[in-house]
Amino acid sequence: AQSVTQPDIHITVSEGASLELRCNYSYGATPYLFWYVQSPGQGLQLLLKYFSGDTLVQGIKGFEAEFKRSQSSFNLRKPSVHWSDAAEYFCAVGPILTGGGNKLTFGTGTQLKVEL
Amino acid sequence: DADVTQTPRNRITKTGKRIMLECSQTKGHDRMYWYRQDPGLGLRLIYYSFDVKDINKGEISDGYSVSRQAQAKFSLSLESAIPNQTALYFCATSVRLAGTDTQYFGPGTRLTVL
């Protein structure tokens, strides 16, 4: 069965500092990988996704993520965090063989706090 | 206008009551999903539907039922609500394009069962 681990429940960074949110997955083949962000009181917004090809994926709001097959990881990064990035971030994995995201498994989320 | 809408956005009900949460989409997607979100547990899939005649259980379907009234509408029902169904519920849609499939989420419905 597929699974996703986000080892950091809470992370606090200063505005302007760099950010890395960790995501490790378990799946028997190459999965589809996603990062979503949930701002307070809002739904989930897609930040970026990986299906195949270049392992460094660019997303919206200046975020990027790198797929590392050897480490079963898909960490999310941003070089300079803005106060508006404070939110909860979810990593998700979907099985490639059944069309990708139709049965997503989510991690438990990482709550990001940004100090001014 | 939002592509995926959910009604109501907030609902408080009592144990034993029947509740229906509705989801509508204007994205033209054929696939729709219902998730619940609980603090510390992330999102878990309740039901999903790949077209009007296709309904599938997710990992936590007990106590829930769904109806796909049209391609654009997917409703979630709690036949007899219980307090541990208090959660944030999300609807999502997707369509398969070029072998890929990305889900887009509605704003959520916060349900409280007293």
Interface residues (C-beta under 8 A of the other chain):
Chain A: V4 I9 Y32 F34 Y36 Q42 G43 L44 Q45 L46 K49 F51 F90 A92 G94 G99 G100 G101 N102 K103 L104 F106 G107 T108 G109
Chain B: V4 R31 Y33 G40 L41 G42 L43 R44 L45 Y48 F50 G58 F90 A92 S94 R96 G99 T100 D101 T102 Q103 Y104 F105 G106 P107 G108
